[in-house]
Amino acid sequence: MANWRDLFKPWILERGQAYFECGQVTELEDDGDLVRAEVSGSQAYHVEIRRSGKRVERMSCDCPYADKDENCKHMAAVLFALEDRSAQLRTGCRLEWQVALKRLSEEQMRTLLRSMAEENGSLQDCIVRLVAGPGTEPSQWQDDLEQIIFDHSDYRGWLDYDRAYHCMMDIVEYLEESLIPLLIEGKLLDAAKLVMTVYGTAFSQDMDDSDGGLANVSAASRESLKKILYLSEPQQERKIFYMLHEFLEGSDWDYGSDDLEELILSLNWSEELQQKNLQYLDDNLDSWRMERRAELMERMGASSSEIIAWWEQFRGSDDAYRPLLRLYEEHDLSKAIDLVREEQQKEKIDWRLKEHSKTLLRLLEKAGDQAEYEKELRHLVLERKCQEREYVSQLKTITPPEQWSAIFESLMADTKRPSDRMALYHFEGMLDELFAELCRQPSFSSFQCYAAELREWDPPRTRTYFVEILKQEMDAANQRKQYRHIIGYLSDLSAYPGGQKAAKELAEYWHVYHRNRPAMKDELRQAGYPQK
């Protein structure tokens, strides 16, 4: 396949070649147009490559790097494997690499590996790690991590958003690969130190993390610690627990401390250590930690009544209101209603009072208290002046027809904005009054809300109004995006009786009176409105 190497960044191509040369491409199936393969790394990843002749059309891989629409090393490794297979087929001497490897002498293998490593920095690093192992000293891990960061940064040591993500994914891979021998050898404390070194190094970087690479480091650290704890004896678990808390207390990153704390709290510690986590939260209690403490209590098997009792000691605070409301609504509606009424008594801000009334309506409806529901509904609409259609409609439903006229007049008297009057006219089906309000307060956006019904009500009058306000939009438009929107409205206008003629006249008006807008004229021509 021609020029496929141009699809990859140099360091990705290099690592893909190393994966191929180390025999990590398996299950390779070539059906002509579609190639499937499995590439082993920290785990097995599945690669698909669709091609047309000698050209690659599309590639996919289920690794995290490829999730960002990037061409990854696993794709490159498969393409190297395909290229190698094609070369062998051309020479008529295809031989499986596993068979060939067994026939190599030790000296041939050393010579081959040396020649490959001289041109491949990633392979050099791999050889060193295989011989030296990840070690037990954070200084060695730190050196390796700093080299990864150096390889991705610019000459000033800065990681931009694109390189930062790739750098963090390489750090994730380093963690996953280095962790395995430590787990196999049972060096669980060293494994925990490795995780902390990786986490601290990643989160201490001054970089643009717009693509979310640090979230992947955090997730990999969490999964690594889960594996470590699964293998740990009680005494090792205690040591790891205190190591992590000491690591947290010593952290001074701009970002990451909260994430690390949540990571520690999310792990499945023994009952004794979870109690210490509860004590830690109590000693540092704030709004964020109150939620975490309640979640931890639930994970530890606390009953709903125990969790409610814990929250009730903070009743009256803003932090406890929503958690208590949720718990009361699940277990005791009367307490939930009382809680909302308490909040209503304290509140002074109008929009919050409306929200409390809406919450109360939901609870009263759920409790089946029709009398209190109707009372609160009248309070919301008539006293709190909430004119949202949902609540006005409910009020009309419970109001005797002979009383509704007076209530509607009262609602109209309370309206201050034209848009509110239009909404009420529309609600009542008073389209004459709605149209008159639109004419008094011309508004293109308001017209769009009611255009369909007004067109059905009186097509000629509505079309005339549409033309007038669309002409105003034309005069104000000065960007190509706005021109396209207006041309879309010309199409809407064409659907009216006599609308096609009106749309053409408006388009010609635009051509004539706004000659200095070439982008507008271009859009009109493309839409089928050339200048006469």
PAMI-981007 format. One line per 2 residues: number of its first residue (from 0); their letters; for each residue z, x, y of C-alpha. Coordinates in steps of 0.5 Angstrom, whole numbers. Each point is the difference from the previous one (the first is absolute). Layout:
! PAMI-981007
NUM	a	Z/X/Y ~ ...
END
This chain:
! PAMI-981007
0	ma	0/0/0 ~ -2/3/7
2	nw	5/2/5 ~ 6/-4/-3
4	rd	4/6/3 ~ -1/-3/7
6	lf	4/-6/-1 ~ 6/4/-1
8	kp	5/4/5 ~ 0/7/-2
10	wi	7/1/-3 ~ -1/-7/-4
12	le	-6/3/-3 ~ 4/6/-2
14	rg	5/-4/-3 ~ -5/-4/-4
16	qa	-3/6/-3 ~ 7/3/-2
18	yf	1/-7/-3 ~ -6/0/-4
20	ec	0/8/-2 ~ 7/-2/-3
22	gq	-2/-5/-4 ~ 3/-6/3
24	vt	-6/-4/0 ~ 0/-5/-6
26	el	-3/-6/-3 ~ -7/1/4
28	ed	-5/-5/-1 ~ -7/0/3
30	dg	-4/-6/-1 ~ -5/2/5
32	dl	1/-4/6 ~ 8/0/-1
34	vr	5/6/-2 ~ 7/-2/-2
36	ae	5/6/-1 ~ 7/1/0
38	vs	3/6/3 ~ 7/2/-1
40	gs	5/3/5 ~ 7/-2/1
42	qa	-2/-6/-3 ~ -7/-3/-3
44	yh	-5/-3/5 ~ -6/-4/-1
46	ve	-7/2/4 ~ -6/-4/0
48	ir	-6/3/3 ~ -7/-4/1
50	rs	-6/4/1 ~ -8/-2/1
52	gk	-4/6/-2 ~ 3/6/2
54	rv	4/-3/6 ~ 7/-2/0
56	er	1/-7/3 ~ 7/-2/-1
58	ms	6/3/-3 ~ 7/-3/-1
60	cd	7/3/-3 ~ 7/-3/-1
62	cp	3/6/3 ~ 4/-1/7
64	ya	-4/5/4 ~ -6/-5/-2
66	dk	3/-6/3 ~ -1/3/7
68	de	-8/-1/-2 ~ 0/8/-1
70	nc	-4/4/-5 ~ 6/3/-4
72	kh	0/6/-5 ~ 0/-4/-6
74	ma	-7/-3/2 ~ -2/7/1
76	av	2/2/-7 ~ -4/-5/-3
78	lf	-6/2/4 ~ 1/7/-2
80	al	1/-2/-7 ~ -7/-4/0
82	ed	-3/6/3 ~ 2/5/-6
84	rs	-2/-5/-5 ~ -7/-1/3
86	aq	-1/8/0 ~ 2/0/-7
88	lr	-5/-5/-2 ~ -5/3/4
90	tg	1/7/-4 ~ 0/-4/-7
92	cr	7/3/-2 ~ 5/-5/2
94	le	7/2/-3 ~ 7/-4/2
96	wq	4/4/4 ~ 6/0/-5
98	va	-4/3/-5 ~ -3/5/4
100	lk	8/2/2 ~ 2/1/-7
102	rl	-6/5/-1 ~ 2/4/6
104	se	4/6/-1 ~ 7/2/4
106	eq	-4/5/4 ~ -6/-5/2
108	mr	5/-5/2 ~ 4/5/5
110	tl	-7/2/2 ~ -3/-7/2
112	lr	7/-2/3 ~ 0/6/4
114	sm	-7/-1/3 ~ 1/-7/1
116	ae	7/1/4 ~ -3/5/4
118	en	-4/-5/4 ~ 5/-6/-1
120	gs	6/0/4 ~ 3/-6/-4
122	lq	-1/3/-6 ~ 4/6/2
124	dc	5/-4/2 ~ 0/-4/-7
126	iv	1/7/-4 ~ 6/2/4
128	rl	3/-7/0 ~ -1/0/-8
130	va	3/7/-1 ~ 5/0/5
132	gp	2/-7/0 ~ 3/-4/5
134	gt	6/4/0 ~ 7/-2/2
136	ep	0/2/7 ~ -2/-5/6
138	sq	-2/7/4 ~ -6/0/-5
140	wq	-2/-7/0 ~ 1/0/8
142	dd	-5/6/0 ~ -5/-4/-5
144	le	0/-6/5 ~ -1/4/6
146	qi	-6/3/-3 ~ -3/-7/-1
148	if	2/-2/7 ~ -3/6/3
150	dh	-7/-1/-4 ~ 0/-7/3
152	sd	2/1/7 ~ -4/3/6
154	yr	1/7/3 ~ 6/-3/4
156	gw	3/-3/-6 ~ -1/-7/2
158	ld	-2/-5/-5 ~ -4/-6/2
160	yd	0/-7/-3 ~ -6/2/-5
162	ra	2/6/-2 ~ 8/-2/0
164	yh	-2/-5/-5 ~ -3/5/-5
166	cm	5/5/1 ~ 6/-5/-2
168	md	-4/-2/-6 ~ -1/7/-2
170	iv	8/1/1 ~ 1/-7/-5
172	ey	-5/4/-5 ~ 4/6/1
174	le	7/-4/-1 ~ -3/-3/-6
176	es	-3/6/-4 ~ 6/4/2
178	li	5/-5/-2 ~ -2/-1/-8
180	pl	2/7/-2 ~ 7/-1/3
182	li	1/-6/-3 ~ -3/3/-7
184	eg	5/5/0 ~ 6/-4/2
186	kl	1/3/7 ~ 2/-7/4
188	ld	4/3/5 ~ -6/5/2
190	aa	-5/-6/-1 ~ 4/-4/6
192	kl	0/6/4 ~ -7/0/0
194	vm	-1/-7/2 ~ 5/1/6
196	tv	-4/7/2 ~ -7/-4/-1
198	yg	3/-6/4 ~ 3/4/6
200	ta	-6/4/1 ~ -5/-6/0
202	fs	5/-4/5 ~ 1/6/4
204	qd	-7/1/2 ~ -3/-1/7
206	md	-6/-4/-1 ~ -4/-6/0
208	ds	2/-5/-5 ~ -5/-5/2
210	dg	-3/-1/-7 ~ 7/0/-4
212	gl	1/6/-4 ~ 7/0/1
214	an	1/-6/-4 ~ -3/3/-6
216	vs	4/6/0 ~ 6/-5/1
218	aa	-2/-4/-6 ~ -2/6/-4
220	sr	7/2/1 ~ 3/-6/-2
222	es	-3/0/-6 ~ 2/7/-2
224	lk	7/-2/2 ~ 0/-6/-5
226	ki	-3/5/-6 ~ 5/5/2
228	ly	6/-5/0 ~ -3/-3/-7
230	ls	1/6/-3 ~ 7/2/3
232	ep	7/0/-3 ~ 5/-3/4
234	qq	3/7/3 ~ -7/2/2
236	er	-1/-7/3 ~ 6/1/4
238	ki	-2/7/3 ~ -7/-3/1
240	fy	3/-6/4 ~ 4/5/5
242	ml	-6/5/1 ~ -4/-6/2
244	he	6/-3/5 ~ 1/7/2
246	fl	-8/1/1 ~ 0/-6/4
248	eg	6/2/5 ~ -3/6/1
250	sd	-7/-3/2 ~ -2/1/7
252	wd	-8/-3/0 ~ -3/-4/5
254	yg	-2/-5/-6 ~ 2/0/-7
256	sd	8/-1/0 ~ 0/-7/0
258	dl	-5/0/-6 ~ 4/5/-3
260	ee	6/-4/0 ~ -4/-6/-2
262	li	-3/4/-6 ~ 7/2/-2
264	ls	3/-7/0 ~ -6/-3/-4
266	ln	2/5/-6 ~ 4/-3/-6
268	ws	6/4/0 ~ 6/-1/-4
270	ee	5/-6/2 ~ 5/6/3
272	lq	-6/3/4 ~ -2/-7/3
274	qk	7/-1/2 ~ -1/6/4
276	nl	-6/-2/3 ~ 3/-6/2
278	qy	6/4/3 ~ -5/4/4
280	ld	-4/-6/3 ~ 7/-3/2
282	dn	2/7/3 ~ -7/-1/4
284	ld	-1/-7/1 ~ -6/-2/5
286	sw	-5/-6/0 ~ -5/4/-5
288	rm	6/2/-5 ~ 3/-7/0
290	er	-6/-3/-3 ~ -1/6/-5
292	ra	8/-1/-2 ~ -2/-7/-2
294	el	-6/2/-4 ~ 4/5/-4
296	me	6/-5/-1 ~ -5/-4/-3
298	rm	-3/5/-4 ~ 7/2/-3
300	ga	1/-7/-2 ~ 4/-3/5
302	ss	0/-8/0 ~ -3/-4/6
304	se	7/-2/2 ~ 2/7/0
306	ii	-6/2/4 ~ 1/-6/5
308	aw	7/2/1 ~ -2/7/2
310	we	-4/-3/5 ~ 5/-5/3
312	qf	4/5/2 ~ -5/1/5
314	rg	-2/-7/2 ~ -1/-1/7
316	sd	-4/7/1 ~ -8/0/1
318	da	0/4/-6 ~ 3/-5/-5
320	yr	-3/-6/2 ~ -7/0/-4
322	pl	3/3/-6 ~ 5/-5/0
324	lr	-5/-6/2 ~ -4/2/-6
326	ly	6/1/-5 ~ 3/-7/2
328	ee	-7/-3/0 ~ 0/2/-7
330	hd	7/-2/-2 ~ 3/-5/5
332	ls	-4/-4/5 ~ 5/-3/4
334	ka	3/7/1 ~ -7/2/2
336	id	0/-6/5 ~ 6/2/3
338	lv	-2/7/1 ~ -6/-2/4
340	re	4/-5/4 ~ 5/6/2
342	eq	-6/4/2 ~ -2/-5/4
344	qk	6/-1/4 ~ 0/8/2
346	ek	-7/0/2 ~ -3/0/7
348	id	-7/2/-1 ~ -5/-6/0
350	wr	-5/3/-5 ~ 6/2/-5
352	lk	3/-7/1 ~ -7/-3/-2
354	eh	0/4/-6 ~ 7/-2/-2
356	sk	-2/-7/0 ~ -6/1/-4
358	tl	4/3/-5 ~ 5/-5/0
360	lr	-5/-5/-1 ~ -3/3/-6
362	ll	7/0/-3 ~ 2/-7/2
364	ek	-7/-2/-4 ~ 2/4/-6
366	ag	7/-3/0 ~ -3/-7/1
368	dq	4/-2/6 ~ -5/-4/3
370	ae	5/-3/6 ~ 2/8/2
372	ye	-8/2/-1 ~ -2/-6/5
374	ke	5/2/5 ~ -1/7/0
376	lr	-8/-1/0 ~ 1/-4/7
378	hl	4/5/3 ~ -5/5/-2
380	vl	-6/-3/3 ~ 4/-4/6
382	er	5/4/2 ~ -2/7/-2
384	kc	-7/-2/2 ~ -4/3/-6
386	qe	-7/-4/0 ~ -3/4/-6
388	re	-4/-5/-4 ~ 4/0/-6
390	yv	6/-2/3 ~ -3/-5/5
392	sq	-4/-3/-6 ~ 7/-1/-4
394	lk	3/-3/6 ~ -5/-5/0
396	ti	1/-2/-7 ~ 7/-2/1
398	tp	-1/-3/6 ~ -1/-8/1
400	pe	-7/-1/2 ~ 3/-4/6
402	qw	4/6/3 ~ -5/5/-1
404	sa	-4/-1/6 ~ 6/1/4
406	if	1/7/-4 ~ -7/2/1
408	es	1/-1/8 ~ 6/4/0
410	lm	-3/6/-4 ~ -6/0/5
412	ad	5/0/6 ~ 3/6/-3
414	tk	-6/4/-1 ~ -2/5/5
416	rp	-6/4/-3 ~ -7/-3/0
418	sd	0/2/-7 ~ 6/-4/-2
420	rm	-3/-6/3 ~ -7/1/-4
422	al	4/1/-6 ~ 4/-7/1
424	yh	-6/-4/2 ~ -4/3/-7
426	fe	6/-2/-4 ~ 0/-7/3
428	gm	-8/0/-1 ~ -1/-1/8
430	ld	-6/4/0 ~ -2/-3/7
432	el	6/3/3 ~ -1/6/-4
434	fa	-7/1/3 ~ 3/-2/7
436	el	5/6/-1 ~ -5/5/-2
438	cr	-4/-2/6 ~ 6/1/4
440	qp	2/7/-3 ~ -7/3/-3
442	sf	2/4/-5 ~ -5/3/-6
444	ss	5/1/-5 ~ 3/-6/1
446	fq	-6/-4/-1 ~ -1/4/-6
448	cy	6/-3/-3 ~ -3/-7/1
450	aa	-7/1/0 ~ -2/-3/-7
452	el	4/-7/2 ~ -3/0/7
454	re	-7/1/-3 ~ 1/-6/-4
456	wd	3/-4/5 ~ -5/1/6
458	pp	-6/5/-2 ~ -3/0/7
460	rt	6/0/4 ~ 3/6/-5
462	rt	-7/4/0 ~ 0/0/8
464	yf	7/2/0 ~ -2/5/-5
466	ve	-6/3/4 ~ 5/1/6
468	il	5/4/-3 ~ -4/4/-4
470	kq	-4/2/6 ~ 6/2/3
472	em	2/4/-6 ~ -7/3/1
474	da	1/2/7 ~ 6/4/-2
476	an	-2/3/-6 ~ -1/8/0
478	qr	0/3/-7 ~ -4/-1/-6
480	kq	5/-3/-4 ~ 1/-5/5
482	yr	-8/-1/0 ~ 0/-1/-7
484	hi	6/-6/0 ~ -4/-3/6
486	ig	-6/0/-4 ~ 4/-3/-6
488	yl	2/-6/5 ~ -7/-1/2
490	sd	-2/-2/-8 ~ 6/-5/0
492	ls	-3/-3/7 ~ -7/0/-4
494	ay	4/-5/-5 ~ 1/-5/5
496	pg	-5/-6/2 ~ -5/4/5
498	gq	4/6/-1 ~ -6/4/-2
500	ka	-3/-1/7 ~ 7/2/3
502	ak	1/6/-4 ~ -7/3/2
504	el	1/-2/7 ~ 7/4/0
506	ae	-3/6/-3 ~ -6/0/5
508	yw	5/-1/6 ~ 4/6/-3
510	hv	-7/4/0 ~ -1/-1/7
512	yh	6/0/3 ~ 3/6/-3
514	rn	-6/5/-1 ~ 4/6/1
516	rp	3/-1/-7 ~ -4/3/-5
518	am	5/-1/-6 ~ 0/-7/1
520	kd	-8/-1/0 ~ 0/4/-6
522	el	5/-5/-4 ~ -4/-6/3
524	rq	-6/3/-3 ~ 3/1/-7
526	ag	2/-7/0 ~ -6/-3/2
528	yp	0/-1/7 ~ -5/5/3
530	qk	-1/-1/8 ~ -6/-4/2
END
